[in-house]
Amino acid sequence: MTITTNENRLIQLSLQGLISHPSQAGYLVDRTGRPRILPGIGGITYNLRLGDPAYGWAGDHVEPEVSLWNPNKADSEALNILACIGNEVTVTQGDAKGEKGYVIGRHSGAEHVMIHFPNSTALDHMMVGDSMLIRAWGQGIVVAGYEDMVINCLDPRLLNKIVKIGQGDCLEVPVVAEIPGLFMGSGIGMHSYRGDYDIMSSDEEMARKQGFDQLRLGDLVLLQDCWNDFGRGRLQGAVSIGVIVHSDCVLAGHGPGVVNVLSSKSGKIEGRLDPEANLIHYMDWIESHE
């Protein structure tokens, strides 16, 4: 059964962001104590795209495709909080002017927002500093009959595609995996309406057993015993849904980033296992110029 929302009462806003420069401040000390120099966050990442593996790259916290920010801290925070996954993005200057894409994630700390472009050659015509306009829409959305459930960072069109009313008064969402809450690390206790938090990948053998090493950027996952209503924490029986937004990391307590998009303290979310539950299969409301 389809859901009913208040989408016709949601405010649509213009947000502007600039393509960030990649960050690299020197050595990282990995979880084994080894100093490393690796590519990290920001910039235009040509060969890491939506749907690609989250694991196995020679990088740390790498953000896919294009990362946006603002030099003014307050503007960057607003960009990070108000941009919703699935929102439409338009390049407003430079050689790629007019190209359209989608918001696919956000990242804590740097306050970046990541953008996917269906036209894979669009990135070749962009440069650091190019401006993009996001038609932000989604924060404040409520599903009728599930007003106690917190929905965060989802474009209403995407919400309508992935969430259905299931059995037993639960909302049903397709997911590629279920993540035990004990695996959630960096970002616990932080603001749940901003940025992301990480699946800890220090225990590589357990990650393989659980299948986490097969996760892809854009995958939908269910987080067991995770209560993310007004901060990221654990609660027995609570359920959250998240989206994988950045690559694995070498730091202790870190791993692939997850943006929490649904949270139910009472556990009224059921995951339906689907290996194709990835953003790339749901976002189809703009035309590719490829």
Order of alpha helices (4+ residues) and beta strands (2+ residues): beta-beta-beta-beta-beta-alpha-beta-beta-beta-beta-beta-alpha-beta-beta-beta-beta-alpha-beta-beta-beta-beta
